[in-house]
Amino acid sequence: MLKHEEKTCPRCGRTFECKANNPVRCECALVELDDRALQALHGCYADCLCLDCLRAIAAGQGLHLERAL
């Protein structure tokens, strides 16, 4: 059995467990994004985003998040 990968979300900086090696269990499969949002994601990020960020983008909150310094 493959172990899931721990990643850092490039949008918010939060650490999350990526389950892309098991799409049935991957949280990102729970979020529906339209074609425009998917194309924009691919243009802005080279890696997975956390579930919270994917949900925010699906809700129209934009691709970028300004982190507090």
N, CA, C and O atoms as a CHARMM CRD file, in Angstrom:
* protein
*
  276
    1    1 MET  N      0.84700  -1.17900   0.00000 PROA 1      0.00000
    2    1 MET  CA     0.00000   0.00000   0.00000 PROA 1      0.00000
    3    1 MET  C      0.89500   1.24600   0.00000 PROA 1      0.00000
    4    1 MET  O      1.85000   1.33600   0.77100 PROA 1      0.00000
    5    2 LEU  N      0.57600   2.18600  -0.86100 PROA 2      0.00000
    6    2 LEU  CA     1.34900   3.41700  -0.95500 PROA 2      0.00000
    7    2 LEU  C      0.99500   4.37300   0.17200 PROA 2      0.00000
    8    2 LEU  O     -0.16800   4.50100   0.55500 PROA 2      0.00000
    9    3 LYS  N      2.00600   5.03400   0.69100 PROA 3      0.00000
   10    3 LYS  CA     1.77900   6.04100   1.70700 PROA 3      0.00000
   11    3 LYS  C      1.48100   7.37100   1.01000 PROA 3      0.00000
   12    3 LYS  O      2.05400   7.67300  -0.03700 PROA 3      0.00000
   13    4 HSD  N      0.60000   8.14500   1.58800 PROA 4      0.00000
   14    4 HSD  CA     0.25900   9.43500   1.01000 PROA 4      0.00000
   15    4 HSD  C      1.38300  10.42500   1.26200 PROA 4      0.00000
   16    4 HSD  O      2.15100  10.29600   2.21500 PROA 4      0.00000
   17    5 GLU  N      1.46000  11.40100   0.39800 PROA 5      0.00000
   18    5 GLU  CA     2.53500  12.37900   0.45300 PROA 5      0.00000
   19    5 GLU  C      2.11100  13.62700   1.22600 PROA 5      0.00000
   20    5 GLU  O      1.00700  14.13600   1.03300 PROA 5      0.00000
   21    6 GLU  N      2.98100  14.11100   2.09000 PROA 6      0.00000
   22    6 GLU  CA     2.72100  15.36200   2.79000 PROA 6      0.00000
   23    6 GLU  C      3.24700  16.49700   1.91500 PROA 6      0.00000
   24    6 GLU  O      4.39600  16.48100   1.47500 PROA 6      0.00000
   25    7 LYS  N      2.38300  17.47900   1.67100 PROA 7      0.00000
   26    7 LYS  CA     2.74100  18.60600   0.80600 PROA 7      0.00000
   27    7 LYS  C      2.41100  19.91500   1.50400 PROA 7      0.00000
   28    7 LYS  O      1.68200  19.95200   2.49600 PROA 7      0.00000
   29    8 THR  N      2.96700  20.98100   0.95900 PROA 8      0.00000
   30    8 THR  CA     2.64200  22.33000   1.40900 PROA 8      0.00000
   31    8 THR  C      1.85200  23.00600   0.30300 PROA 8      0.00000
   32    8 THR  O      2.29900  23.05000  -0.84300 PROA 8      0.00000
   33    9 CYS  N      0.69400  23.52600   0.63400 PROA 9      0.00000
   34    9 CYS  CA    -0.15500  24.18700  -0.34800 PROA 9      0.00000
   35    9 CYS  C      0.55300  25.44900  -0.85600 PROA 9      0.00000
   36    9 CYS  O      0.95000  26.29700  -0.05700 PROA 9      0.00000
   37   10 PRO  N      0.71200  25.57800  -2.17400 PROA 10     0.00000
   38   10 PRO  CA     1.38200  26.74700  -2.70800 PROA 10     0.00000
   39   10 PRO  C      0.54700  28.02900  -2.61000 PROA 10     0.00000
   40   10 PRO  O      1.07500  29.12400  -2.80500 PROA 10     0.00000
   41   11 ARG  N     -0.73400  27.90200  -2.31400 PROA 11     0.00000
   42   11 ARG  CA    -1.60900  29.07400  -2.20600 PROA 11     0.00000
   43   11 ARG  C     -1.61400  29.64300  -0.79300 PROA 11     0.00000
   44   11 ARG  O     -1.51100  30.85700  -0.61700 PROA 11     0.00000
   45   12 CYS  N     -1.73300  28.78000   0.21800 PROA 12     0.00000
   46   12 CYS  CA    -1.87300  29.27000   1.59900 PROA 12     0.00000
   47   12 CYS  C     -0.70800  28.91200   2.50700 PROA 12     0.00000
   48   12 CYS  O     -0.56300  29.48800   3.58500 PROA 12     0.00000
   49   13 GLY  N      0.12500  27.96400   2.08300 PROA 13     0.00000
   50   13 GLY  CA     1.26500  27.55800   2.89100 PROA 13     0.00000
   51   13 GLY  C      0.97700  26.48600   3.92900 PROA 13     0.00000
   52   13 GLY  O      1.87200  26.08200   4.67200 PROA 13     0.00000
   53   14 ARG  N     -0.25800  26.02700   3.98300 PROA 14     0.00000
   54   14 ARG  CA    -0.64200  24.99200   4.94600 PROA 14     0.00000
   55   14 ARG  C     -0.13500  23.62200   4.49700 PROA 14     0.00000
   56   14 ARG  O     -0.11400  23.32100   3.30400 PROA 14     0.00000
   57   15 THR  N      0.26700  22.80400   5.45200 PROA 15     0.00000
   58   15 THR  CA     0.67800  21.43500   5.16800 PROA 15     0.00000
   59   15 THR  C     -0.57100  20.55500   5.11700 PROA 15     0.00000
   60   15 THR  O     -1.47200  20.68800   5.94500 PROA 15     0.00000
   61   16 PHE  N     -0.60700  19.65800   4.13600 PROA 16     0.00000
   62   16 PHE  CA    -1.74400  18.74900   4.00600 PROA 16     0.00000
   63   16 PHE  C     -1.26600  17.41800   3.44400 PROA 16     0.00000
   64   16 PHE  O     -0.16000  17.31400   2.91500 PROA 16     0.00000
   65   17 GLU  N     -2.11200  16.40800   3.56700 PROA 17     0.00000
   66   17 GLU  CA    -1.79500  15.08300   3.06000 PROA 17     0.00000
   67   17 GLU  C     -2.41600  14.91100   1.67700 PROA 17     0.00000
   68   17 GLU  O     -3.63800  14.91600   1.52200 PROA 17     0.00000
   69   18 CYS  N     -1.55500  14.76000   0.68300 PROA 18     0.00000
   70   18 CYS  CA    -2.00700  14.57000  -0.69900 PROA 18     0.00000
   71   18 CYS  C     -2.26200  13.08100  -0.91800 PROA 18     0.00000
   72   18 CYS  O     -1.41300  12.24200  -0.61500 PROA 18     0.00000
   73   19 LYS  N     -3.42100  12.77100  -1.44000 PROA 19     0.00000
   74   19 LYS  CA    -3.78500  11.37800  -1.69700 PROA 19     0.00000
   75   19 LYS  C     -3.97200  11.12300  -3.19000 PROA 19     0.00000
   76   19 LYS  O     -4.75500  10.26400  -3.59500 PROA 19     0.00000
   77   20 ALA  N     -3.23900  11.88300  -3.99700 PROA 20     0.00000
   78   20 ALA  CA    -3.37900  11.76100  -5.44600 PROA 20     0.00000
   79   20 ALA  C     -3.00700  10.36900  -5.94500 PROA 20     0.00000
   80   20 ALA  O     -3.42000   9.97100  -7.03400 PROA 20     0.00000
   81   21 ASN  N     -2.23200   9.63000  -5.15800 PROA 21     0.00000
   82   21 ASN  CA    -1.91000   8.26400  -5.57000 PROA 21     0.00000
   83   21 ASN  C     -3.09300   7.31600  -5.36700 PROA 21     0.00000
   84   21 ASN  O     -3.01200   6.13800  -5.71700 PROA 21     0.00000
   85   22 ASN  N     -4.19000   7.82500  -4.80500 PROA 22     0.00000
   86   22 ASN  CA    -5.40700   7.05400  -4.62000 PROA 22     0.00000
   87   22 ASN  C     -6.59800   7.98000  -4.87800 PROA 22     0.00000
   88   22 ASN  O     -7.22300   8.45700  -3.93000 PROA 22     0.00000
   89   23 PRO  N     -6.92100   8.24000  -6.15400 PROA 23     0.00000
   90   23 PRO  CA    -7.95500   9.22800  -6.48700 PROA 23     0.00000
   91   23 PRO  C     -9.30700   9.02200  -5.81700 PROA 23     0.00000
   92   23 PRO  O    -10.05700   9.98300  -5.64300 PROA 23     0.00000
   93   24 VAL  N     -9.62900   7.80400  -5.44400 PROA 24     0.00000
   94   24 VAL  CA   -10.90200   7.54300  -4.77000 PROA 24     0.00000
   95   24 VAL  C    -10.91000   8.19800  -3.38900 PROA 24     0.00000
   96   24 VAL  O    -11.96300   8.62600  -2.91600 PROA 24     0.00000
   97   25 ARG  N     -9.76100   8.28100  -2.74400 PROA 25     0.00000
   98   25 ARG  CA    -9.66000   8.84200  -1.40000 PROA 25     0.00000
   99   25 ARG  C     -9.17300  10.28800  -1.39700 PROA 25     0.00000
  100   25 ARG  O     -9.15100  10.92700  -0.34500 PROA 25     0.00000
  101   26 CYS  N     -8.78300  10.80900  -2.55000 PROA 26     0.00000
  102   26 CYS  CA    -8.22500  12.15600  -2.62800 PROA 26     0.00000
  103   26 CYS  C     -9.32000  13.19700  -2.35700 PROA 26     0.00000
  104   26 CYS  O    -10.38400  13.16900  -2.97500 PROA 26     0.00000
  105   27 GLU  N     -9.04200  14.10200  -1.43400 PROA 27     0.00000
  106   27 GLU  CA   -10.02000  15.12900  -1.07200 PROA 27     0.00000
  107   27 GLU  C    -10.34400  16.06000  -2.23400 PROA 27     0.00000
  108   27 GLU  O    -11.45200  16.59000  -2.31100 PROA 27     0.00000
  109   28 CYS  N     -9.40000  16.26200  -3.12600 PROA 28     0.00000
  110   28 CYS  CA    -9.65000  17.19100  -4.23200 PROA 28     0.00000
  111   28 CYS  C    -10.77400  16.68900  -5.14000 PROA 28     0.00000
  112   28 CYS  O    -11.38800  17.47900  -5.85800 PROA 28     0.00000
  113   29 ALA  N    -11.04400  15.39300  -5.11300 PROA 29     0.00000
  114   29 ALA  CA   -12.14200  14.84500  -5.90900 PROA 29     0.00000
  115   29 ALA  C    -13.50100  15.30600  -5.38500 PROA 29     0.00000
  116   29 ALA  O    -14.50900  15.15500  -6.07600 PROA 29     0.00000
  117   30 LEU  N    -13.54400  15.86700  -4.17500 PROA 30     0.00000
  118   30 LEU  CA   -14.78800  16.35000  -3.58700 PROA 30     0.00000
  119   30 LEU  C    -15.18700  17.73300  -4.09400 PROA 30     0.00000
  120   30 LEU  O    -16.31000  18.18000  -3.86300 PROA 30     0.00000
  121   31 VAL  N    -14.26600  18.41500  -4.78600 PROA 31     0.00000
  122   31 VAL  CA   -14.48800  19.79600  -5.20800 PROA 31     0.00000
  123   31 VAL  C    -14.69600  19.84400  -6.71500 PROA 31     0.00000
  124   31 VAL  O    -13.89700  19.30500  -7.48100 PROA 31     0.00000
  125   32 GLU  N    -15.77600  20.49600  -7.12900 PROA 32     0.00000
  126   32 GLU  CA   -16.03800  20.66400  -8.55600 PROA 32     0.00000
  127   32 GLU  C    -15.58700  22.04600  -8.98100 PROA 32     0.00000
  128   32 GLU  O    -16.02600  23.05700  -8.43300 PROA 32     0.00000
  129   33 LEU  N    -14.70000  22.07300  -9.96900 PROA 33     0.00000
  130   33 LEU  CA   -14.21700  23.33200 -10.52800 PROA 33     0.00000
  131   33 LEU  C    -14.61100  23.38000 -11.99800 PROA 33     0.00000
  132   33 LEU  O    -14.54800  22.37000 -12.70000 PROA 33     0.00000
  133   34 ASP  N    -15.01600  24.55600 -12.45700 PROA 34     0.00000
  134   34 ASP  CA   -15.35800  24.66800 -13.87400 PROA 34     0.00000
  135   34 ASP  C    -14.07500  24.69500 -14.71100 PROA 34     0.00000
  136   34 ASP  O    -12.97700  24.82400 -14.17100 PROA 34     0.00000
  137   35 ASP  N    -14.22300  24.57300 -16.01500 PROA 35     0.00000
  138   35 ASP  CA   -13.06400  24.50200 -16.90800 PROA 35     0.00000
  139   35 ASP  C    -12.17400  25.73800 -16.79900 PROA 35     0.00000
  140   35 ASP  O    -10.94800  25.63500 -16.85400 PROA 35     0.00000
  141   36 ARG  N    -12.78800  26.89100 -16.64700 PROA 36     0.00000
  142   36 ARG  CA   -12.00800  28.13500 -16.53900 PROA 36     0.00000
  143   36 ARG  C    -11.13200  28.12000 -15.28800 PROA 36     0.00000
  144   36 ARG  O     -9.95800  28.48400 -15.35100 PROA 36     0.00000
  145   37 ALA  N    -11.68800  27.70600 -14.16300 PROA 37     0.00000
  146   37 ALA  CA   -10.92100  27.63800 -12.91900 PROA 37     0.00000
  147   37 ALA  C     -9.80500  26.60500 -13.02300 PROA 37     0.00000
  148   37 ALA  O     -8.69400  26.84700 -12.55100 PROA 37     0.00000
  149   38 LEU  N    -10.08700  25.46100 -13.63400 PROA 38     0.00000
  150   38 LEU  CA    -9.06200  24.43100 -13.79700 PROA 38     0.00000
  151   38 LEU  C     -7.90600  24.92500 -14.66200 PROA 38     0.00000
  152   38 LEU  O     -6.74300  24.68900 -14.33600 PROA 38     0.00000
  153   39 GLN  N     -8.22100  25.60600 -15.76000 PROA 39     0.00000
  154   39 GLN  CA    -7.17500  26.14300 -16.62600 PROA 39     0.00000
  155   39 GLN  C     -6.34700  27.18900 -15.88500 PROA 39     0.00000
  156   39 GLN  O     -5.12500  27.22700 -16.02200 PROA 39     0.00000
  157   40 ALA  N     -7.00500  28.03100 -15.10900 PROA 40     0.00000
  158   40 ALA  CA    -6.28900  29.05200 -14.34200 PROA 40     0.00000
  159   40 ALA  C     -5.38800  28.40900 -13.29300 PROA 40     0.00000
  160   40 ALA  O     -4.25800  28.85400 -13.08900 PROA 40     0.00000
  161   41 LEU  N     -5.87700  27.37100 -12.63100 PROA 41     0.00000
  162   41 LEU  CA    -5.06300  26.65000 -11.64100 PROA 41     0.00000
  163   41 LEU  C     -3.79700  26.09700 -12.27700 PROA 41     0.00000
  164   41 LEU  O     -2.70300  26.23400 -11.73100 PROA 41     0.00000
  165   42 HSD  N     -3.95700  25.47500 -13.42500 PROA 42     0.00000
  166   42 HSD  CA    -2.80100  24.89600 -14.10800 PROA 42     0.00000
  167   42 HSD  C     -1.80600  25.97500 -14.52600 PROA 42     0.00000
  168   42 HSD  O     -0.60600  25.71400 -14.59600 PROA 42     0.00000
  169   43 GLY  N     -2.28900  27.17900 -14.80300 PROA 43     0.00000
  170   43 GLY  CA    -1.41000  28.27200 -15.18500 PROA 43     0.00000
  171   43 GLY  C     -0.69900  28.92200 -14.00900 PROA 43     0.00000
  172   43 GLY  O      0.35300  29.53600 -14.18600 PROA 43     0.00000
  173   44 CYS  N     -1.25800  28.79600 -12.81300 PROA 44     0.00000
  174   44 CYS  CA    -0.69500  29.46200 -11.62800 PROA 44     0.00000
  175   44 CYS  C      0.10100  28.54900 -10.72000 PROA 44     0.00000
  176   44 CYS  O      1.04600  28.99800 -10.07100 PROA 44     0.00000
  177   45 TYR  N     -0.25300  27.29500 -10.65900 PROA 45     0.00000
  178   45 TYR  CA     0.35500  26.38200  -9.69200 PROA 45     0.00000
  179   45 TYR  C      0.82800  25.10600 -10.37900 PROA 45     0.00000
  180   45 TYR  O      0.16100  24.58000 -11.27000 PROA 45     0.00000
  181   46 ALA  N      1.98300  24.62100  -9.95100 PROA 46     0.00000
  182   46 ALA  CA     2.54300  23.40700 -10.53000 PROA 46     0.00000
  183   46 ALA  C      2.25300  22.17600  -9.67500 PROA 46     0.00000
  184   46 ALA  O      2.58800  21.05700 -10.06300 PROA 46     0.00000
  185   47 ASP  N      1.62600  22.38300  -8.50100 PROA 47     0.00000
  186   47 ASP  CA     1.39500  21.26000  -7.59900 PROA 47     0.00000
  187   47 ASP  C      0.00200  21.35600  -6.98700 PROA 47     0.00000
  188   47 ASP  O     -0.73700  22.30600  -7.24300 PROA 47     0.00000
  189   48 CYS  N     -0.34100  20.37000  -6.18300 PROA 48     0.00000
  190   48 CYS  CA    -1.65700  20.27500  -5.55400 PROA 48     0.00000
  191   48 CYS  C     -1.91100  21.42400  -4.57100 PROA 48     0.00000
  192   48 CYS  O     -0.98200  21.95500  -3.96100 PROA 48     0.00000
  193   49 LEU  N     -3.16800  21.78800  -4.43500 PROA 49     0.00000
  194   49 LEU  CA    -3.60900  22.74900  -3.42600 PROA 49     0.00000
  195   49 LEU  C     -4.38600  21.99200  -2.35500 PROA 49     0.00000
  196   49 LEU  O     -4.92400  20.91500  -2.61300 PROA 49     0.00000
  197   50 CYS  N     -4.44200  22.56000  -1.15400 PROA 50     0.00000
  198   50 CYS  CA    -5.19300  21.93100  -0.07200 PROA 50     0.00000
  199   50 CYS  C     -6.69500  22.03900  -0.34600 PROA 50     0.00000
  200   50 CYS  O     -7.13000  22.81800  -1.19300 PROA 50     0.00000
  201   51 LEU  N     -7.45800  21.25800   0.37100 PROA 51     0.00000
  202   51 LEU  CA    -8.90500  21.22500   0.19100 PROA 51     0.00000
  203   51 LEU  C     -9.54300  22.58300   0.46700 PROA 51     0.00000
  204   51 LEU  O    -10.44400  22.99500  -0.26300 PROA 51     0.00000
  205   52 ASP  N     -9.09100  23.28700   1.50800 PROA 52     0.00000
  206   52 ASP  CA    -9.66500  24.59700   1.82000 PROA 52     0.00000
  207   52 ASP  C     -9.47100  25.57200   0.66700 PROA 52     0.00000
  208   52 ASP  O    -10.39400  26.31000   0.32300 PROA 52     0.00000
  209   53 CYS  N     -8.29000  25.58500   0.06900 PROA 53     0.00000
  210   53 CYS  CA    -8.02900  26.49000  -1.04400 PROA 53     0.00000
  211   53 CYS  C     -8.84200  26.10200  -2.28000 PROA 53     0.00000
  212   53 CYS  O     -9.35700  26.97400  -2.97900 PROA 53     0.00000
  213   54 LEU  N     -8.95900  24.80900  -2.55100 PROA 54     0.00000
  214   54 LEU  CA    -9.77500  24.37500  -3.68300 PROA 54     0.00000
  215   54 LEU  C    -11.23500  24.78000  -3.49100 PROA 54     0.00000
  216   54 LEU  O    -11.89200  25.22000  -4.43500 PROA 54     0.00000
  217   55 ARG  N    -11.73000  24.63200  -2.28500 PROA 55     0.00000
  218   55 ARG  CA   -13.11400  25.04700  -2.00000 PROA 55     0.00000
  219   55 ARG  C    -13.27400  26.55200  -2.14900 PROA 55     0.00000
  220   55 ARG  O    -14.28900  27.01700  -2.66800 PROA 55     0.00000
  221   56 ALA  N    -12.29100  27.31300  -1.70400 PROA 56     0.00000
  222   56 ALA  CA   -12.35500  28.77300  -1.83100 PROA 56     0.00000
  223   56 ALA  C    -12.37400  29.18500  -3.29600 PROA 56     0.00000
  224   56 ALA  O    -13.13100  30.07700  -3.67900 PROA 56     0.00000
  225   57 ILE  N    -11.55400  28.55000  -4.11200 PROA 57     0.00000
  226   57 ILE  CA   -11.51000  28.86600  -5.54200 PROA 57     0.00000
  227   57 ILE  C    -12.82800  28.47400  -6.20000 PROA 57     0.00000
  228   57 ILE  O    -13.33800  29.20700  -7.04700 PROA 57     0.00000
  229   58 ALA  N    -13.37900  27.33500  -5.82400 PROA 58     0.00000
  230   58 ALA  CA   -14.67200  26.90400  -6.36200 PROA 58     0.00000
  231   58 ALA  C    -15.77500  27.88100  -5.98400 PROA 58     0.00000
  232   58 ALA  O    -16.74800  28.04200  -6.72100 PROA 58     0.00000
  233   59 ALA  N    -15.62300  28.54000  -4.82500 PROA 59     0.00000
  234   59 ALA  CA   -16.61300  29.51600  -4.36700 PROA 59     0.00000
  235   59 ALA  C    -16.37000  30.90200  -4.96200 PROA 59     0.00000
  236   59 ALA  O    -17.09700  31.84800  -4.65700 PROA 59     0.00000
  237   60 GLY  N    -15.34500  31.02000  -5.81300 PROA 60     0.00000
  238   60 GLY  CA   -15.09000  32.28300  -6.49400 PROA 60     0.00000
  239   60 GLY  C    -14.19500  33.24600  -5.74100 PROA 60     0.00000
  240   60 GLY  O    -14.20600  34.44300  -6.02700 PROA 60     0.00000
  241   61 GLN  N    -13.42000  32.75600  -4.78500 PROA 61     0.00000
  242   61 GLN  CA   -12.57000  33.63700  -3.99000 PROA 61     0.00000
  243   61 GLN  C    -11.22000  33.92400  -4.62800 PROA 61     0.00000
  244   61 GLN  O    -10.38000  34.56900  -4.00000 PROA 61     0.00000
  245   62 GLY  N    -10.98800  33.48200  -5.81600 PROA 62     0.00000
  246   62 GLY  CA    -9.75100  33.80800  -6.51700 PROA 62     0.00000
  247   62 GLY  C     -8.64400  32.79900  -6.28900 PROA 62     0.00000
  248   62 GLY  O     -8.68500  31.98900  -5.36400 PROA 62     0.00000
  249   63 LEU  N     -7.64800  32.87600  -7.16800 PROA 63     0.00000
  250   63 LEU  CA    -6.55900  31.90600  -7.12500 PROA 63     0.00000
  251   63 LEU  C     -5.49100  32.24400  -6.10800 PROA 63     0.00000
  252   63 LEU  O     -4.83600  31.34700  -5.57800 PROA 63     0.00000
  253   64 HSD  N     -5.30800  33.50400  -5.83200 PROA 64     0.00000
  254   64 HSD  CA    -4.20700  33.90500  -4.95000 PROA 64     0.00000
  255   64 HSD  C     -4.72200  34.29600  -3.59100 PROA 64     0.00000
  256   64 HSD  O     -5.80100  34.87300  -3.45600 PROA 64     0.00000
  257   65 LEU  N     -3.93700  33.97400  -2.58600 PROA 65     0.00000
  258   65 LEU  CA    -4.24200  34.30900  -1.21200 PROA 65     0.00000
  259   65 LEU  C     -3.05400  35.04700  -0.65500 PROA 65     0.00000
  260   65 LEU  O     -1.92900  34.55000  -0.71500 PROA 65     0.00000
  261   66 GLU  N     -3.28200  36.20800  -0.12200 PROA 66     0.00000
  262   66 GLU  CA    -2.18900  36.96200   0.49400 PROA 66     0.00000
  263   66 GLU  C     -2.04600  36.49900   1.91700 PROA 66     0.00000
  264   66 GLU  O     -2.96300  36.63000   2.72800 PROA 66     0.00000
  265   67 ARG  N     -0.87400  35.95200   2.21600 PROA 67     0.00000
  266   67 ARG  CA    -0.60700  35.47200   3.56800 PROA 67     0.00000
  267   67 ARG  C     -0.13600  36.61900   4.42800 PROA 67     0.00000
  268   67 ARG  O      0.59400  37.50200   3.97500 PROA 67     0.00000
  269   68 ALA  N     -0.56600  36.59300   5.68200 PROA 68     0.00000
  270   68 ALA  CA    -0.12700  37.60500   6.63700 PROA 68     0.00000
  271   68 ALA  C      1.35100  37.40500   6.93700 PROA 68     0.00000
  272   68 ALA  O      1.81400  36.27300   7.08400 PROA 68     0.00000
  273   69 LEU  N      2.07900  38.49100   7.02600 PROA 69     0.00000
  274   69 LEU  CA     3.50600  38.40500   7.33600 PROA 69     0.00000
  275   69 LEU  C      3.74300  38.47700   8.80300 PROA 69     0.00000
  276   69 LEU  O      4.89000  38.41900   9.24700 PROA 69     0.00000
